[in-house]
Amino acid sequence: MKLICIIKYVPNVDNFNYDFENNTLIRDNIRLMLNADDACAVAYALKVKEKYPEASIEVVTMAPSSVVPHLEDLIRLGVDKAVILSDRTFSGSDTYVTSKILSRYLSKQKFDCILTGTNAVDGDTSHVPAQIAEWLGLDQISGVVDISDINKKSATIVVDKEDASICYEISMPGIISLTRESKYELPYVQKGDMNKEVKSQILMLNANDLNFKKKEVGIEGSLTQVANTYTKHFHKRDKKLVKANDEGVETVFKFLKEKGLIK
């Protein structure tokens, strides 16, 4: 069984820069961390490999070359191959273009299941997994908190809704998108593997390798673009307690009238 994990490295929320002219995150020379939902996807893949040693795991990410040390640690945990899709022209790609780039690579690969996270903390649109599924013609489901069984034909999964937990069966190959509520956790790299040489297991591909023209990717190829950004401000409002008597009713009436809520 071959599992491909689509992962994303996101800026540390305490330390990132923003390009206010183009309304995009600046991902170069900043500290990146593995998105929490995506970490659960890799953690589950490692559990499958632990149970079925013949299984292979590949991780794929769109990211700058600065993520190489992070990918090396994933390989030291048991991942077999890491692929970085990286090019200056990819900068500013919206979810449509991002999914197109990832799908261009995935369409040339053989796999039994694609594992992803559901949300990314730097965007939170949840678009990309479903868009990849559309490009590749696969079934996909988000919000997965448990995978109770998986094989080359199907997987049994649990999705948490607001008022219920629902069990589904999804055909393979398909795309399963986990959430951090799944509780699948990455182990630590063993001390003996910390300096293990794994660079040969990392492949980097650019726009030319994937046969993309500049106008097809990045901001130029995107169908959507962030129009504006602003810092959210919180204001502490004054609180006034009134009694349930004539005076209190009069106070509330005046307040509502001042706000234009009643005439």
N, C-alpha and C positions, 0 to 999 in steps of 0.2 A: 504494500500500500504506500502510495506517495501522497504526502500532505504538503500543500503550499500555504504558508502563512503570509498574508499581506499585512505589513506593519508600518507604523508611522512614528517618527521621532518628532516630538513636539517641544517647543521652547519651555524652559523652566519659567513658570509664571512669575517668579520673583526677579527674573533677569532676562528681558528680551527687548529688542528694538523694533520699531515700526516705521515703515516707509509711508508717511502721510501723503506724499504726492501721488503715489500709485495705490495707496490703501492696501498694502500687502505686508506680511511679516517679513522681516529680514532674518534669514536663517543662517547666514554665514557668521562665523566667529562668535556664536552664542552657545551657551550650554544647552544641550538637548537631552531629553529623556524619553524612554520608550513609553508611548501612550498606554495608559492603564488597561483599557479594554483589549488592546493588541497583545499586551503581556499575557493576559489570560489565554488568548488564542495559542500562543507559543507554548505556554505551560501545559495546555491540554494536549497539544501535539507531542510533547515530550512524554506525557503519561501514556499515550498510545504506543510510542516507540519502546517505552519500558515494558509494556505488555507484549508487544510484537516487535522483537529486535530487528526483524527484517524490514520494517517500515523505514521510509526515508523522509526527512523533513527539509524543506527549502523555505527560506524567508526572502521576501521581495519587498523592497522599499524604494520610494522616491525621496531622495535625500542628498545633501552635500557629502563630500568625501570625509568630512569630520566625524561621521557616524561609524567609520571603520572599526575603531576600538570597541564600540558597543556590539557590533556584529561579531567581532572576534570572540567576545565573551559568550554570545549565544551559541556559537559553534563549539566552544569549550564545554557548554552544557549538554551538547548532544545533537545540535542542528548540523545537518550534513553539508549544506550549501547556502550561501548568502548572495543575493543579487542586488546591486544598487543601480537604479535608473537615475542618472544624474547628468544635467546639462544646463548651461546658463539660460538657454532658451526656454527651459521648463518653468522658470521663475514666474510667479503670478498666475499659474494655471488654476482655473476654477475646477469644480468637481467634475464637470463634463470632460474637460481635457485630461484631468488627472486619471479618470477612469479609462479614457481612451488610450493613454500611454501604458497604463498597467495592463489593459486588455490586449494591446498589441503584443506585449511580451508573453502573456499567459496563453494566447491563442496558439503559440508555437511550442507549448510544453505539454507533456503528458502528466496527468494527475488524477487522483481518485477523489480528493476533497480540497476545497479552498477554505481556510479558516481566517477570519478577520475579527477586528473589534467592531462594535456597533457605533460608538461615538468617539470623536477625537476632541480633546479639551481645547484645542486652538481653533476649532471651527464648529463642531457640534451639529453639522447638518445631517449626518448619517446617510448622505447620498451615495457615496462611492461604492460600497458593497453591492447595493441594488443596481447601480449603473453598470458595474462590471458584469453582473449577472445578465443584464440586458444585452450588452455587447457580445457575450459568449453564449447566450441562449441557455442559461442554467437556472435551476431553481435556487432561491435564496431566502433566508429568514433571519431577522434581526432580533435582538433582545434575548438571546439564548443564555440561560443560567445553568443549564446542565445538559450534558450529552451522555446518556445512559448506555448507548450502544452505537457502534459504527463499524461498517464493513464496506466492501467495494460496491455494494448494491444500494444500501440505504443507511440512514442514521436516525436514531430515536432521540429526540431533543425535548427540552422543557423550556417554555417561554413564560415569564412572569408578566401578567397583565395587572391592571389596577385592582381588580377584584377577584382574580383567580390565577392559578398556574395551569397552563395548558400543555398537553403532551402532543407532539407532532411527529410524523415520520416524513423524512425528506429523501428524495431519490439522489443517488450519487452517480456521477460527479455532480456536486452542488456546492453552494457557498453557505457556510454557517458563521454567523456573526455573533460573537459572545459579548457579554457585559462584565464589568468588574464585579458585579454581584454574584458571578459564577463561582468566585472563591478559588479558581485555579491559580496557583501561585508559582512563579519561577523559583527554582532552587538557587542556592549560591554556587558559584564556581568552586570546585574542590581545590584545595591548596596545591595539590600535585599537578593540576592542570592550568594554574594561573599564568604560567609562562610558556604554555604549549604553542608552538608555531602553527598557525592556521590560515595564514594569508593566501595560500594556494586555493582555499575553498571559497574565496570571495571573488565575485565577478562584477565588474563595473561596465555598464553600457550607456552610450550617449544617444542623442537624437539621430545621428547618422546610422548607428547600429540598428535602430528601430525604424529607419526609413521615414523619419518625420522631417518635413520642411518647417522653416522658422514660422511661417504664417499659420501653421496648424496647431501650434502649442503656445504655452505662455499666455500673456494677456491678449496678444493678437488673435490667438485661436479660440479664446474663451467666449462662451455665450453669455456669461454673466460677469459682473465686476462689482466690487464693493463701492457704493456711491459715496459713503461718508462714514467716519468713525468719530466717536467722542467718548470721553471719560464719564462713566456713570457717577453721579453725585448723590449722596444720601443726605437728607435733611431731617433733623430731629424736630418734630412738631410738638407744640405746646399741648398739654393735656389738661382738661378741666372736668372735674367731676361735679355732677349736679344731682340734686335729690329728686325723687319722684313726687313733686308737689307743684303747686301753681307757679312758684318762682322758677323751678327747674324747667317746666314746660315753656315758660316765657323766654328763658335763656336759649333753649334749643331753637325755638321759633325765630328769634332774632338772628341766631347764627345761620340758619338755613336761608333766611331772607337776605342776609348780607352776601352770601355766596351765590345768590341768584337761583337757588334751587326751588324756591317757592315765591309766589307773588303776593 
